[in-house]
Amino acid sequence: MEIKIIKEKISLEEVKKIAQNQYGNMVKAVVDIEKEIMAIGGELHADANELLFGKEGSDSKNVWGINIYPKEIKDKWIVFDSLINIKPLSGNRSLTIESEEVKNKIREIVNRLIK
């Protein structure tokens, strides 16, 4: 499964195609909230995570895993669950991103990059 690093706007239609080719109605994504970029696609969040580390120099404290459901309305299209979100040293002890500040930053980045 191909993973794309998104730094510039990508169309919602393209995201729907990626989702259709991978999980049907969902695509995995990893967002770097400092660099304001994301990687979408792939079988595991960890794969996109590694790509951002290797190609973009992302820092693990700034990288969060999400699932995007591109056919849902924008208020409900992001699910904030991923194994890579378990970061006890950063205060996140579950699969779900617990910080509303981090969630809001991710929403802002995703909504800006996907049009």
Sequence and secondary structure as in RCSB ss.txt:
>XXXX:A:sequence
MEIKIIKEKISLEEVKKIAQNQYGNMVKAVVDIEKEIMAIGGELHADANELLFGKEGSDSKNVWGINIYPKEIKD
KWIVFDSLINIKPLSGNRSLTIESEEVKNKIREIVNRLIK
>XXXX:A:secstr
  EEEESS B HHHHHHHHHHHTSS EEEEEETTTTEEEEESSSHHHHHHHHHHHH   GGGEEEEEE TTS TT
TSEE B GGG BGGGTB SSB   HHHHHHHHHHHHHHB 
